[in-house]
Amino acid sequence: MKFLKYIVKNFPVDTRDIFVLGGLAMMFYGLYDFKPWVAYAVVGTAVVAIGLFFGLFVKRGDQE
């Protein structure tokens, strides 16, 4: 039981990560049905923007 609590507490993927990636995947699928190049452009831009935001403003774990 201690091992399970340790895994849950120290798991590197947070719930918000799953929601963000799931939302991006659903947006990509919907746009891909419309026009594939629009899906790649929009979701690619969103992923870059999210990466920049988290890299610049959000500190996780031992980053101080």
Secondary structure, 3 states (H helix, E strand, C coil): CHHHHHHHHCCCCCHHHHHHHHHHHHHHHHHHHHCHHHHHHHHHHHHHHHHHHHHHHCCCCCCC
